[in-house]
Amino acid sequence: FQALKRKPDLFLCSNLDVKAVFQCGVLSLKFPEAPTVKASCGFFTELLPRCGEIAPVGQVVHENGKVLLQAVLEGIGGQASRSLMDHFAEILFALNKHCFSYLSVW
């Protein structure tokens, strides 16, 4: 999360498996520890606005965004602590703002 915030061009590195990082983030949304889930939510709220400017990120979100949306809805639906709802809402807001055309399909 901090790396993305401070150095977003890290995702342009050819050695980085963006899909693996994305999937790790989605899995982290399902962890029982609130700080881990909060950090994962922060990661996605920083990542999603970069869909248009960083091609590998846009590609991964296009192909795997449905899994992210499902994890967020499961968290809101009761898998996560109520104290984390604002963080999940931020992901939904970012999806709606930056990936609206995909969101309507998912």
C-alpha positions as CSV (number, residue, x, y, z in Angstrom):
1,F,0.0,0.0,0.0
2,Q,2.7,2.5,1.0
3,A,4.9,1.5,-2.0
4,L,2.0,2.2,-4.4
5,K,1.3,5.5,-2.7
6,R,4.9,6.7,-2.8
7,K,6.0,5.2,-6.1
8,P,3.1,4.3,-8.4
9,D,5.5,3.7,-11.4
10,L,6.6,0.5,-9.5
11,F,3.7,-1.1,-11.3
12,L,5.3,-0.4,-14.7
13,C,8.2,-2.7,-13.8
14,S,8.3,-5.7,-16.2
15,N,9.3,-8.1,-13.4
16,L,6.2,-7.3,-11.3
17,D,3.4,-9.8,-11.5
18,V,0.5,-7.3,-11.1
19,K,-2.1,-10.1,-11.2
20,A,-0.4,-11.9,-8.2
21,V,-0.2,-8.6,-6.2
22,F,-3.9,-8.0,-7.0
23,Q,-4.9,-11.5,-5.9
24,C,-3.0,-11.2,-2.7
25,G,-4.8,-8.0,-2.0
26,V,-8.2,-9.7,-2.6
27,L,-7.2,-12.5,-0.3
28,S,-6.1,-10.1,2.4
29,L,-9.6,-8.5,2.3
30,K,-10.9,-11.8,3.8
31,F,-8.4,-12.0,6.7
32,P,-9.8,-11.9,10.3
33,E,-7.3,-9.2,11.4
34,A,-8.8,-5.7,11.0
35,P,-5.4,-3.9,10.4
36,T,-4.7,-6.3,7.5
37,V,-8.1,-5.7,5.9
38,K,-7.8,-2.0,6.4
39,A,-4.4,-2.0,4.7
40,S,-5.8,-4.0,1.8
41,C,-8.7,-1.6,1.4
42,G,-6.2,1.2,1.3
43,F,-4.2,-0.6,-1.3
44,F,-7.2,-0.9,-3.6
45,T,-8.3,2.7,-3.1
46,E,-4.9,3.7,-4.3
47,L,-4.7,1.2,-7.1
48,L,-8.1,1.7,-8.7
49,P,-7.6,5.3,-9.7
50,R,-4.5,4.2,-11.7
51,C,-6.4,1.9,-14.0
52,G,-6.4,4.4,-16.8
53,E,-2.8,5.6,-16.5
54,I,-1.0,2.3,-15.8
55,A,-1.9,-0.3,-18.5
56,P,-0.9,-3.5,-16.5
57,V,-3.1,-2.3,-13.6
58,G,-6.0,-1.6,-16.0
59,Q,-5.7,-5.0,-17.6
60,V,-5.7,-6.9,-14.2
61,V,-8.7,-4.9,-12.9
62,H,-10.6,-5.6,-16.2
63,E,-9.9,-9.3,-15.9
64,N,-10.1,-9.8,-12.2
65,G,-12.3,-7.0,-10.9
66,K,-15.3,-9.2,-10.4
67,V,-13.4,-11.2,-7.8
68,L,-12.6,-7.9,-6.0
69,L,-16.2,-6.8,-6.1
70,Q,-17.3,-10.2,-4.8
71,A,-14.8,-10.0,-1.9
72,V,-16.0,-6.5,-1.0
73,L,-19.6,-7.4,-1.0
74,E,-18.9,-10.5,1.1
75,G,-17.1,-8.3,3.6
76,I,-20.0,-5.9,3.7
77,G,-22.4,-8.8,3.9
78,G,-21.1,-9.9,7.3
79,Q,-17.6,-11.5,6.9
80,A,-15.8,-8.4,8.1
81,S,-16.1,-6.4,11.3
82,R,-18.6,-3.5,11.2
83,S,-15.7,-1.1,12.0
84,L,-14.3,-1.8,8.5
85,M,-17.4,-0.8,6.5
86,D,-16.1,2.7,5.7
87,H,-13.0,1.1,4.2
88,F,-15.0,-1.3,2.0
89,A,-17.2,1.6,1.0
90,E,-14.1,3.4,-0.2
91,I,-13.3,0.5,-2.6
92,L,-16.9,0.6,-3.9
93,F,-16.6,4.3,-4.4
94,A,-13.3,3.9,-6.3
95,L,-14.8,1.2,-8.5
96,N,-17.8,3.3,-9.3
97,K,-15.6,6.4,-10.0
98,H,-12.8,4.8,-12.0
99,C,-14.1,1.5,-13.4
100,F,-17.8,2.3,-13.9
101,S,-18.1,0.5,-17.2
102,Y,-16.7,-2.7,-15.8
103,L,-18.7,-2.4,-12.5
104,S,-22.0,-2.4,-14.4
105,V,-21.0,-5.6,-16.2
106,W,-19.8,-7.4,-13.0
